[in-house]
């Protein structure tokens, strides 16, 4: 077995997390996504005992546009996923990839010491793992 550098989630994550209030309309969320050039938004906690939520372009397409609901009358909280799966910034990307694929997710919130520090996508982790991971994965 050959030793290789372990890639941590923090090495791959995007620390620019785009947060929106759950009371925002779907149109506001779409406009914010377009402006920030992102495919997902984190929905802010309503208090200390709350959890973060997430809304993606796929959520909007499948739960709003497909069923022909109004983007001006629906709020983000109505379609968001909550609570959001999160991974620790120090986690080995190999295990983070396993976790996301087990739950059929494409992205996760990244936390460190209980605080939101970024977002990581399955794509970014897989590409980085292939680039720097072990050559023989038996």
C-alpha positions as CSV (number, residue, x, y, z in Angstrom):
1,X,0.0,0.0,0.0
2,X,1.4,3.3,-1.0
3,X,1.1,6.4,1.2
4,X,-0.6,9.4,-0.3
5,X,-1.6,12.9,0.8
6,X,-5.0,12.9,2.4
7,X,-7.2,15.6,1.0
8,X,-9.5,17.2,3.5
9,X,-12.9,18.7,2.8
10,X,-11.5,22.2,3.7
11,X,-9.0,21.8,0.8
12,X,-11.8,21.5,-1.7
13,X,-14.7,23.5,-0.3
14,X,-15.9,26.8,-1.5
15,X,-15.8,29.2,1.4
16,X,-18.2,31.7,-0.4
17,X,-21.5,30.5,1.0
18,X,-24.6,32.4,-0.3
19,X,-27.3,32.7,2.4
20,X,-30.9,33.7,1.9
21,X,-33.8,34.1,4.3
22,X,-36.5,31.4,4.1
23,X,-39.2,34.0,3.6
24,X,-37.6,35.1,0.3
25,X,-39.7,34.4,-2.7
26,X,-38.6,31.8,-5.3
27,X,-38.1,34.7,-7.8
28,X,-35.7,36.4,-5.3
29,X,-33.8,33.2,-4.8
30,X,-33.5,32.7,-8.6
31,X,-32.3,36.3,-9.0
32,X,-29.8,35.9,-6.2
33,X,-28.5,32.6,-7.7
34,X,-28.1,34.3,-11.1
35,X,-26.3,37.3,-9.6
36,X,-23.9,35.1,-7.6
37,X,-23.5,32.5,-10.4
38,X,-24.4,29.6,-8.1
39,X,-26.7,26.6,-8.2
40,X,-27.7,26.5,-4.5
41,X,-28.4,28.7,-1.6
42,X,-28.2,28.1,2.1
43,X,-31.3,29.2,4.1
44,X,-30.3,31.0,7.3
45,X,-31.2,29.7,10.7
46,X,-34.2,31.4,12.4
47,X,-32.5,31.1,15.8
48,X,-30.0,29.2,17.9
49,X,-32.1,26.0,18.1
50,X,-32.8,26.0,14.3
51,X,-30.9,24.3,11.5
52,X,-29.7,25.5,8.1
53,X,-31.7,24.7,5.0
54,X,-30.7,24.5,1.3
55,X,-32.4,25.2,-2.0
56,X,-31.0,24.2,-5.3
57,X,-31.9,24.9,-9.0
58,X,-33.1,21.3,-9.1
59,X,-35.5,22.0,-6.2
60,X,-36.9,25.1,-8.0
61,X,-37.2,23.3,-11.3
62,X,-38.9,20.2,-9.8
63,X,-41.1,21.7,-7.1
64,X,-42.0,25.1,-8.6
65,X,-41.5,25.4,-12.4
66,X,-42.4,21.9,-13.3
67,X,-45.7,21.9,-11.4
68,X,-46.4,25.5,-12.7
69,X,-46.4,27.2,-9.3
70,X,-45.9,30.9,-9.1
71,X,-42.3,32.0,-8.4
72,X,-43.7,35.2,-6.9
73,X,-46.1,33.6,-4.4
74,X,-44.0,30.7,-3.2
75,X,-41.3,31.2,-0.5
76,X,-38.0,29.4,-0.3
77,X,-39.0,27.7,3.0
78,X,-41.8,25.8,1.2
79,X,-39.3,23.9,-1.0
80,X,-36.0,23.9,0.9
81,X,-34.3,20.8,2.2
82,X,-33.9,21.0,6.0
83,X,-31.9,20.1,7.9
84,X,-28.9,20.1,5.6
85,X,-26.4,17.3,5.7
86,X,-23.1,18.8,6.8
87,X,-19.6,17.5,6.9
88,X,-16.7,18.5,9.0
89,X,-13.9,20.6,7.3
90,X,-11.3,18.1,8.6
91,X,-13.0,15.0,7.0
92,X,-11.2,13.0,4.4
93,X,-12.9,13.7,1.1
94,X,-13.0,10.0,0.4
95,X,-15.4,9.6,3.3
96,X,-17.3,12.7,2.5
97,X,-17.9,11.3,-1.1
98,X,-19.2,8.1,0.4
99,X,-21.6,10.0,2.7
100,X,-23.0,12.2,-0.1
101,X,-23.4,9.3,-2.5
102,X,-25.1,7.2,0.2
103,X,-27.8,9.9,0.5
104,X,-27.8,10.7,-3.2
105,X,-26.8,14.3,-2.6
106,X,-24.6,16.5,-4.8
107,X,-23.4,19.0,-2.1
108,X,-23.1,19.5,1.6
109,X,-22.6,22.3,4.0
110,X,-19.1,22.4,5.6
111,X,-18.8,23.1,9.3
112,X,-15.8,23.6,11.6
113,X,-16.2,23.8,15.3
114,X,-19.9,24.0,14.8
115,X,-19.8,27.0,12.5
116,X,-20.7,27.1,8.8
117,X,-17.4,27.6,6.9
118,X,-18.3,26.6,3.3
119,X,-20.0,24.4,0.9
120,X,-18.6,21.4,-1.0
121,X,-19.8,19.6,-4.1
122,X,-19.5,15.9,-5.0
123,X,-18.0,16.9,-8.3
124,X,-15.2,19.0,-6.7
125,X,-14.3,16.3,-4.2
126,X,-14.3,13.5,-6.8
127,X,-12.2,15.5,-9.3
128,X,-9.7,16.4,-6.5
129,X,-9.6,12.8,-5.2
130,X,-8.8,11.5,-8.7
131,X,-6.1,14.1,-9.1
132,X,-4.2,13.6,-5.9
133,X,-5.6,10.3,-4.5
134,X,-4.0,6.8,-4.5
135,X,-3.3,5.3,-7.9
136,X,-4.4,1.9,-6.8
137,X,-7.8,1.9,-4.9
138,X,-8.2,-1.8,-4.4
